[in-house]
Amino acid sequence: MITLLGKLFIHTSDPMKQRKYYGTLCSITGIVLNIFLFLGKYLAGVLSGSIAITADAFNNLSDAGSSFITLIGFLFSGKKPDLEHPFGHGRFEYISGFIVSLAILLMGVELFKSSVGKIIHPEAVDSSPLALAILLASILVKLYMAIYNHTYGQRFDSAAMKATATDSLSDMVSTSVVLISMLALQFFHWNIDGFCGLFVAIFILYAGLQASKETLDPLLGLAPDPDFVQKVEELVLSYPLVEGIHDLIVHDYGPGRLMLSLHAEVPGDEDIFLLHDEIDQIEHHLRQTLNCEAVIHMDPIETNNEEVNKNKNLIAEKLKKIHPDITIHDFRMVMGYTHSNVIFDAVIPFELELSPKEIREKISTQVKEINPTFETVVTLDAPYTKK
């Protein structure tokens, strides 16, 4: 249905407009379907007297509200940048997804409480054919909603749609458990309505926690996708005057709104205008290929000094004794008669639980094992990407 409606009403090749329109379409479809499910399940709950079915009905009503929140998120996230928000409004989508995950958690808590009450004070449940038919129809509808939200969530890498897909999947499982409890009562005379409701509540709480993590992480500042980092590195290093890159930082202002900065190591004896022209080309290439805004800082390095390059490699290997993931960059040396200053930046992994003073002391010790006259001047950096 979503594919058909998309072909009828969505006629644009712009990826960001497609994202907004399909997100809006999926949200409106979710609102309509969830309202119908609420009416059907509420009727089934009244007829059967099942607390699990009634709770599941109100869960669908909350899902309609969640779909409305997702709809608002897509409408706001698609707004163009303005003076007050120069990076756009894309994070509205993450916020709406997080609100949906909170709604999932709230419903899980309420269902947990009502299920415990039903276990303590069990009541008879009527397994009428109408109630069974409504539950089966609900399972099929929720399966369809989970599939289309997951499909378009993956297609557009939408945290909000993925959270909605998780919500639909949890609803499908919860309704399936309710249906099983009614069949168990009808065929085996086991009244497990409260226990089934408790199981469903635990499943919903788990799904809510997972969905909240997926939507909250980008708001907190999630490390960029390693595949994206690799693409950036391969593109930048494909240019002949770039010897290496470091200090790559990626800022996510919402889907399709990435900004990155990095340092590019270039030969210090090359023409500055030639270097600047190549850096401009790289920034343009990144914008066109990876759909991100890039700012690149040039770091001149010595490429023809054999003594400097030799000591850089020796020190890089020595520092791996402190931690195998330590890397160095911006390496240079100032030679003197009594001592030589060895100047570089070191990227220190987060799991190395030492103070900056302790790390500098260990680095100095390792460097002096190469040459006692070397004095280390080191700047400690944090890794902003993961491999």
N, C-alpha and C positions, 0 to 999 in steps of 0.2 A: 504493500500500500504506500509506504513512504517513497519507494522508488518511483511508483506511478505518479504520485502527487508532485514529486520533485521534477519529473519530466514535464508535467503540465504547467507548473508555476515558476520553476527556477530556470532562468535562461541567462546565465552569466558564466564566463570562463575565469573570472577573478577568484582565486582561491579563498581570500578573506571574505568576500561577499558570499561565496558558496557556503563557507563555514557558518556565517551568521544566519543565512536563510535556512539551511538544513537544521541547524540547532533550534531555530524558531519553530520550524515545521515539526520536528520531533517533540518539542516541548508541548505544543498545542495538541498534538495527537495524544500525548501522555495525559494531559489534563482531561480530555474527553473520555478516554478509555478508563481512567481511574474513577471518574465520577460514575460511569455505568457499573463498574465493578463494585463500588461502594453500595449503590442501590441494590444490586443483586445479592451481595453477601449479607447486607443488613436484613434483607427479607429472609434469607436462608437462616440467619442467626435467630431471628424472631420466631420463625416456624419450628426450628429445632431446639431452641433453648441453649445452644452451645456458646459458652463464653469465648472459646477459641475462634469460632466463626465471626462472632460480633466484633471481637478485637481485631481480627483480620480485616473486617469491613472498614473500621475506622483507620486502620493502617493504610488502606487504599485511599481514603479521604485525605490523609496527610500526604500521601504520594501525589495527589492532585495539586496540593499546595506546594509541594517540592518542585513539581514540574512548572508551576507558575513562577517560582523563584528562579528556576533555571532559565525560563523564558526571559525574565527581566535581566538576568545576567548576560544573556546573548545580545539583547537589545542594547544594553549599556556598553558592553565590551566592544561592540562594533562602531561606537562613536569615534569620530575623528579626533586627533590630538587638538588641544587648544592651548591658550596662554597659561592656564592654570595647571594643565596636565599635558605637558609637551611630549610625554612618552605614550600618550593614548590612555585608553580605559580598559585595556585587555585583562587586567587582573580581576575585573568584576566577575569574569567567568570562574576564576578560582574561588572567589568569595561565595558565589552562588552554589558551587559544588560543595563547599565546606558547610554551608547552611543545610543542604540536603543531607549530608552525612550526620549532622547534629539531629535532624528530624528522625533519621533512622535510629540513632541511639536513644532518643526520647521514647520512640515507640517500643523499642526493645525493653526499656525499663518499665514502662506501663504494662506491657504484656507479661513481663516477669512477675510483677506484683499481683496481677489478676489471676495468673496461673497458680501461684502459690496459694491464693485464697480458694481456688477451685479444688486444689488437692486436699486442703484442710476440710473444706465443706463441699464435697462432690454433689452434683446435681444430675438428674436424668437428662439425657440428650436424645432427641428424636431424629432418627436417620431417615428422613423423608426422601423420596426419589427426587423431588424438586431441589432440595438442599444439595444432594449429591451432584446433580446435573450442573447447578450453579458453580459449585466448587471446581468441577472438572473443566468447565468453560473458562473459569478464572485462571486455572493453571495454564491453559493453552494461550490465553491472551497475554499473561505475564511472560511466558516463554518467548512469544513474539516480540514483546517490548524489550526484553533483555537482549534479544538478537539484534534488533535494529539499532538500539542505543549503543551496544558494543561495536557493531559494524561501523557506524558513523563516528563513534568516539575514537576508534582506531584510525579511521580514514583521515580525520581532522585533528588527531591527537588532542582531544578535548577532555580535560579532567572532569568537567561537569557532566558530560554525557557518559563517561565511564562510571562515575558515581551513581548516576541514574540507572545504568545497566546493572550495577551491583545491587541496587535497591530492588529492581525488578526480579533479579535472580533470587534474592532472599525472600521476596514475596511468594515466588513460585514454590520454593522449598517449604515455606511456612504453610501455605495452602495445601500442599501435598501431604504434609504431616497431619493437618486437620482432617483431610479426607481419609487418611489411613485410620485415624482415631474413630471416625464415624463407622467405617467398614468393620473395624475390630469390635465395636459395640453391636453392630447388626449381626455379624456372623459368629462371634465368640462370646458376646455379652461382657466384654471388658470395657469398663468406663475409664479410659485413659486420657480423657479430654484435657484435664489439668496438666498431666505429665507431658503430653504432646505440646501443649501451649508453652510449657517451661522450656522444652527443647527448642522450639521455634524462637523463643525470646533470646536464648543464648546464641543461637545462630545469627539472629538479627543484630545483636550487640557486637559480635565478632565482625560481621560485614560492615557495620557502621564505623568501627574503629579502623578497619582497612581503608574504607572510603575517605575518612577524615584525614588519614595520613597522606593519601595520594593527592588531596586537594590542599592540605596545609603546607606540605613540603615546598612547593613553588613560592608560596608567600613568605616563608622563612628564609629562602635563599638556597635552593637545592643546587648541588654541584651539576654542571652541564653533562649531558649524555656523552659517554666516552666516544661513541661513533661520530658525534658532531665535532668533538675535540680533534679526533683523528683527521676528519675532513679539513678542518681549519689548518692543521699542521701540514698536511700534504699539499694543500693549495699554496700556502705561504712559502714553503720550502722548495716548491717547484720553480721559483724565480731564481735566476743564477746568482744574483748579488746577495742573497740571504744565506748566511752561514748557519744560523740557528735561531730558535725562538724560545721565549720564556715569559713568565708572569702573565699568562693568558687568563683573563678574567671575563666571565660571561654574565651579563645582567639580563634577567628575564622579566619583561614588563607585560607579559601576556602573550598568547599565541600569535606568532608572526611579528613580534616586537622584541627582537633580541638586539642587545648592544654588547660589543666586546672590545676589549683593549688588550694589546700585547706588545712585547718588546721584541724587535727584530735585530739580530746581530748582523752587522754589515762590515765590510773591510774598512778600516780606519784611513787607509791611504787612497781610497777611491774618490772620484769627483763628487762633491756634495750635491750638485744639481742632478747628476745622473742617479744618485741614490734616492733623492727626494722624488724624482719622477717614477722610479720603480715602486716606491712605497705607495704613491698615489694610485698606481695601477693595481696594486694588491688590494687596497681598500675598495676600489671600484669592483674588482673581481669578486671579493667576498660579498659585497652588497648584491651583485647580480646572481651569484651562484647559490649562496646560502641564506639569502634574504635577511641580512643583518647589517647593522651599522657598525663600522669598525674604525678604531683609532689606533694607529701604530706608532710607537716610539722607536727611534733608531738608536741602537747602541753600537758605537764603533769599537771594533776589536782588532788586535794585531793578528794578522793571518800569515805573515812571512817570517816571524821571529821564531826560529826553531827552539831556542832556549825557553821562551815563554810557553810555547805549546807543549813542550816536554814536561815542564813542571806542572802545567794545568792537568795533564793526563795523570801524572803521578799522584797529585793531591786528590783528584777525583776518586782514584782507586783507594787511597788511604782512608778517605772519609767513609767509605762503605763498611769499614770495620766498626764505625759507630752505629750506623744503620744502613742496610743495603739499598734503601730507597733515597738516600741523600744525593742530590745533584747540585752542581755549581754552574754559575754563569757570570758574565761581566768580569772575566778574569784579566787582570793586568798586574804588572810588576814594576816597581821603582827600585832600580839597582843602586846600591851604595857601597862604600869601601868597608865599613864595619858591619853593616847588615842590609838586608833588602826587604822592602815592604811587599807583601803578597796580598793583593786586594781582590776580593770577589764576593759574590752573593751566594748563599747556600739555602736551598729549599729543604726545610726540615719537616718530615712527616708528623702528622698530629699524634700518632701513637708513641712517639719518642717522648716519654714523660720525664723530661729533665728541664731545669730552669734555663733561661737564656745564658746566664753566667756559666753554668755547668757545660752547656753545649759549646760555648766559645772556648772554654778551657780544654775540652777534649779535642776540638778542632786544632787548636794551637799545638797541643802535644803531638798529634799525628803529623802536622806540617813540619815540626822541628825534627821529627825522625828522618825526614828527607834531607833537611839542611838546617843545622842549629842556628844559622844566622838569619833564617827567615822569620820575619815578624808578621803576624797575621792581622789583617784588618778585614773583618767579615761582617756582612749584613745578613741577618737571618730573615728568610722569607717563608711564608706559608704556602702550601699547595692549594690552588683554587680549582684544580681539575682532578679527576680521578681517571686512572687508566683502566 
